[in-house]
């Protein structure tokens, strides 16, 4: 499951590099050059890194349960498997490819960004109360952790689905800068590493 964390670190590094690029360009240009979309892209990539981490962590965890290396959770036992895949699993119980494919297909249309969706996904591989444990690891309470993460996800959604337009100020986008972007990326980083530590 470490590969999920390694990939997250690489993906988040790319998001941070975009933010760093915007900061560097700002030092070389005038304020007439609007670099805010680079920060928006950085934030979207950061949330994407979180989403992809949860997908991979859960997929790898499901395979570990199948191999007998992790305990099955109630959510894991209720995971739906098509009959065709179940027949392959019964015929060849030591093979994992069929389950890998089923998990990928089942989750391919889902996003694991919102705290509730992340907790639902993690339940497939761990029975812990995710946000209580993550909050302890971060040094906050669960409500604060979820609220702050939700605010980051909401901002990502404004960028991705609403062109980051401010409805109270028609024709203008919500402001964004390096402080907001880097704060969001740092928080995503803390949350993911905490999830990994408590759920692995």
Beta strands, then each sheet from edge to edge (+ up, - down):
end
